[in-house]
């Protein structure tokens, strides 16, 4: 777990497409559960609150709630919507805002493996493009 719950700069701008199924499933295990209101922002700290912070509208959030895994559906839609800044850095910041230190701590193992793999893959692709 990064010190002070700060995401390493290397990963801030990594697109959410880097998150594999295992990481998305782990996030959903936490965020699909009913949350509590975060006093500092006045929103729930579950998938509802994450969707609000991202910028989804009320009806979209209600539709996420009707899915088998609202969080996985939310992450999928967010990944496809470039104007909503679908990056790991944005996700991380939203989880900090939602005071979900439990997620940042417990899911970090999955996230870090995904991000390291993705980062190395991108570096390899860049090297091959130069050749």
Kinemage of the C-alpha trace (Angstrom):
@kinemage 1
@onewidth
@group {chain A} dominant
@subgroup {mainchain}
@vectorlist {calphas} color= white
{ca unk a 1} P 0.000 0.000 0.000
{ca unk a 2} L 1.438 3.386 -0.950
{ca unk a 3} L 2.359 5.574 1.985
{ca unk a 4} L -0.288 8.125 2.917
{ca unk a 5} L -2.772 6.590 0.461
{ca unk a 6} L -1.147 8.450 -2.425
{ca unk a 7} L -1.147 6.672 -5.766
{ca unk a 8} L 2.322 6.546 -7.349
{ca unk a 9} L 2.552 9.177 -10.107
{ca unk a 10} L 3.463 6.490 -12.639
{ca unk a 11} L -0.098 5.186 -12.495
{ca unk a 12} L -2.158 8.386 -12.251
{ca unk a 13} L -2.952 8.671 -15.955
{ca unk a 14} L -3.328 4.966 -16.673
{ca unk a 15} L -6.652 4.349 -18.398
{ca unk a 16} L -9.228 2.233 -16.544
{ca unk a 17} L -8.983 -0.344 -19.317
{ca unk a 18} L -5.853 -1.494 -17.456
{ca unk a 19} L -8.027 -2.889 -14.671
{ca unk a 20} L -8.536 -6.565 -15.198
{ca unk a 21} L -11.605 -8.534 -14.248
{ca unk a 22} L -10.100 -9.539 -10.877
{ca unk a 23} L -9.580 -5.932 -9.792
{ca unk a 24} L -13.024 -4.871 -10.964
{ca unk a 25} L -14.577 -7.791 -9.090
{ca unk a 26} L -12.678 -6.892 -5.909
{ca unk a 27} L -13.820 -3.269 -6.132
{ca unk a 28} L -17.386 -4.475 -6.625
{ca unk a 29} L -17.232 -6.688 -3.537
{ca unk a 30} L -16.782 -3.512 -1.498
{ca unk a 31} L -18.759 -0.917 -3.428
{ca unk a 32} L -21.848 -3.038 -4.140
{ca unk a 33} L -22.545 -3.168 -0.403
{ca unk a 34} L -24.782 -0.472 1.047
{ca unk a 35} L -22.659 2.486 2.061
{ca unk a 36} L -22.869 5.247 4.619
{ca unk a 37} L -22.981 8.978 4.063
{ca unk a 38} L -19.624 10.755 4.027
{ca unk a 39} L -20.227 13.935 5.998
{ca unk a 40} L -17.572 15.992 4.201
{ca unk a 41} L -19.229 15.519 0.782
{ca unk a 42} L -22.741 14.436 1.731
{ca unk a 43} L -22.891 11.367 -0.490
{ca unk a 44} L -22.894 7.600 0.032
{ca unk a 45} L -19.536 5.857 0.011
{ca unk a 46} L -20.696 2.988 -2.194
{ca unk a 47} L -21.148 2.733 -5.975
{ca unk a 48} L -23.840 5.454 -5.820
{ca unk a 49} L -21.361 7.983 -4.457
{ca unk a 50} L -18.631 6.907 -6.844
{ca unk a 51} L -21.013 7.358 -9.775
{ca unk a 52} L -21.949 10.840 -8.531
{ca unk a 53} L -18.313 11.885 -8.177
{ca unk a 54} L -17.543 10.610 -11.663
{ca unk a 55} L -20.385 12.669 -13.102
{ca unk a 56} L -23.110 10.180 -13.969
{ca unk a 57} L -26.706 11.389 -13.870
{ca unk a 58} L -29.441 10.166 -11.526
{ca unk a 59} L -31.127 7.893 -14.093
{ca unk a 60} L -27.817 6.336 -15.066
{ca unk a 61} L -27.059 5.595 -11.411
{ca unk a 62} L -30.516 4.068 -10.947
{ca unk a 63} L -29.841 1.826 -13.952
{ca unk a 64} L -26.513 0.733 -12.461
{ca unk a 65} L -28.407 -0.239 -9.306
{ca unk a 66} L -30.579 -2.634 -11.336
{ca unk a 67} L -27.583 -4.614 -12.578
{ca unk a 68} L -26.265 -7.835 -11.054
{ca unk a 69} L -23.065 -5.961 -10.153
{ca unk a 70} L -23.680 -2.208 -10.128
{ca unk a 71} L -20.003 -1.392 -9.604
{ca unk a 72} L -18.800 -3.535 -12.493
{ca unk a 73} L -21.403 -1.939 -14.778
{ca unk a 74} L -20.376 1.517 -13.555
{ca unk a 75} L -16.690 0.812 -14.210
{ca unk a 76} L -17.514 -0.528 -17.675
{ca unk a 77} L -19.515 2.585 -18.622
{ca unk a 78} L -16.864 4.871 -17.149
{ca unk a 79} L -14.123 3.083 -19.104
{ca unk a 80} L -16.062 3.762 -22.327
{ca unk a 81} L -16.710 7.456 -21.600
{ca unk a 82} L -13.561 9.481 -22.296
{ca unk a 83} L -15.026 12.853 -21.294
{ca unk a 84} L -15.493 11.534 -17.719
{ca unk a 85} L -11.714 11.027 -17.315
{ca unk a 86} L -11.566 7.238 -16.857
{ca unk a 87} L -8.145 6.945 -15.217
{ca unk a 88} L -6.814 5.015 -12.281
{ca unk a 89} L -5.798 8.338 -10.724
{ca unk a 90} L -9.373 9.614 -10.872
{ca unk a 91} L -10.694 6.369 -9.387
{ca unk a 92} L -8.119 6.553 -6.612
{ca unk a 93} L -8.998 10.181 -5.801
{ca unk a 94} L -12.710 9.386 -5.711
{ca unk a 95} L -12.087 6.508 -3.297
{ca unk a 96} L -10.091 8.871 -1.081
{ca unk a 97} L -12.950 11.408 -1.212
{ca unk a 98} L -15.381 8.630 -0.271
{ca unk a 99} L -13.087 7.776 2.666
{ca unk a 100} L -12.766 4.194 1.435
{ca unk a 101} L -9.350 3.502 2.908
{ca unk a 102} L -10.472 -0.112 3.320
{ca unk a 103} L -10.661 -0.476 -0.455
{ca unk a 104} L -7.381 1.325 -1.074
{ca unk a 105} L -5.673 -0.978 1.407
{ca unk a 106} L -7.319 -4.316 0.596
{ca unk a 107} L -7.560 -3.996 -3.187
{ca unk a 108} L -4.102 -2.463 -3.672
{ca unk a 109} L -2.559 -5.920 -4.261
{ca unk a 110} L -4.852 -6.547 -7.228
{ca unk a 111} L -4.529 -3.021 -8.574
{ca unk a 112} L -0.762 -2.878 -8.306
{ca unk a 113} L -0.348 -6.152 -10.225
{ca unk a 114} L -2.679 -4.915 -12.990
{ca unk a 115} L -0.988 -1.550 -13.192
{ca unk a 116} L 2.530 -2.932 -13.223
{ca unk a 117} L 1.616 -5.373 -16.004
{ca unk a 118} L -0.092 -2.617 -18.007
{ca unk a 119} L 2.767 -0.169 -17.485
{ca unk a 120} L 5.353 -2.721 -18.658
{ca unk a 121} L 3.200 -3.626 -21.645
{ca unk a 122} L 2.907 0.033 -22.679
{ca unk a 123} L 6.670 0.517 -22.335
{ca unk a 124} L 7.282 -2.564 -24.484
{ca unk a 125} L 4.876 -1.299 -27.150
{ca unk a 126} L 6.603 2.094 -27.204
{ca unk a 127} L 10.013 0.474 -27.617
{ca unk a 128} L 8.704 -1.647 -30.501
{ca unk a 129} L 7.230 1.437 -32.212
{ca unk a 130} L 10.600 3.186 -32.101
{ca unk a 131} L 12.331 0.262 -33.825
